[in-house]
Amino acid sequence: MLTLALFSDLPAETHSAAFESWLADQRAAGTLRQASSIAVYREMWSAFTAWCIGEQPAVTLASLDMHDLEVFHAARFGTKSSDLSLSPRHALRLLRLIDRVLRHHAAEMDQPANTAAADWIAAHPDVRYADAASADPLPEFLSTSEARHLIAYLSAARPRPGLSEARRNSHSSFTWQELRNRTAVALQLGGGLTPGDVRVLTLKSPTSQGGRVRARPWKVSVPGNGNSFPRETPIAPWAGELLQHWLQVRAEAGILGEFLFPSTRTGKPWSKLSHYQCARQVLEDAGLDSSEGGSFRLRHTFAIRQLRRGTDPGQVARWLGIEPEAMAKYDRVVATPTDVI
């Protein structure tokens, strides 16, 4: 079996072998089990390795110092999030990973540990304390009464056979844009989607097959991007009913394109600004203050509801498309007696 020492003149192989060795020990110890977390760590390490190898001369595990890390951070800081920019929290997590791999590698090689990553964290308070409670305010979410009110408001845009004739047919007065807006908001509250998730959904995203009610969507597939992997997330039955009606109206109106929620009849994508304005208007029309946390309150409400129902946090994280560690922000909320729907 080859040892790390045999790769001393091949930095890329040394980086890879050091990480895989650390990962194997973490798995064996049971401290790293979630496949999603492993994939995130591997992606983070790959990005760091690519930068090291791209430098002239290449940065090795032995030569890495605080200056190198400063250059690395400067190169990544301030870029678009889709390019994996180093926010303080991302930087802290990545530097901690680098430090752990470096220390593990040094122990295997019976060499003094390279403390450059730990020293860099200590020298940057904004990164060092990025995980402090004061830097992580409680997520905004809807109360039980607010959520129930909003669900009733959104559902008024679809047929409701069990009501009086006037209320049963009230949906017929909605334009396709109004129905689109309410359905999009419904997927944020009933499926935990982000505004960005909503805009990239396609006609292939909803899944009806295998659900409890024929033809009613019960989950959606969300494409991956630079910040998250492709995923599937369940949607609440009431949101599925609204989505089913939207799909019917969309087809009958002859709206073109592959986007589930297009901006125009010709199928143009929904812009970020237009979607934001439409979602905000829906919340305001429903009588909810749209300034307190914006539509992200809906996503947080979905997450908290799932946790209160006893769903495993790792599963909720997969549905949300976030790292399991990010679920910690809900701990202080779920531990309180506040009700959510």
ABEGO torsion letter per residue (X at the ends): XBBAAAAAABAAAAAAAAAAAAAAAAAAAGABABAAAAAAAAAAAAAAAAAAAABOBBBBAAABBAAAAAAAAAAABGBBAAAGBBBAAAAAAAAAAAAAAAAAAAAAAGBBBBAAAAAAAAABAAAAAAABAAABBBBBBBBAAAAAAAAAAAAAABBBAABBAAAAAAAAABBAAAAAAAAAAAAAAAAGBBAAAAAABBAAABBABGBABBGBBABBBBBBBAABBBBBBBBBAAAAAAAAAAAAAAAAAGBBEABABBABAAGBBBBAAAAAAAAAAAAAAAGBBAABGEAAAAAAAAAAAAAAAGBBAAAAAAAAGBBAAAAAAAAAAAABABBBX
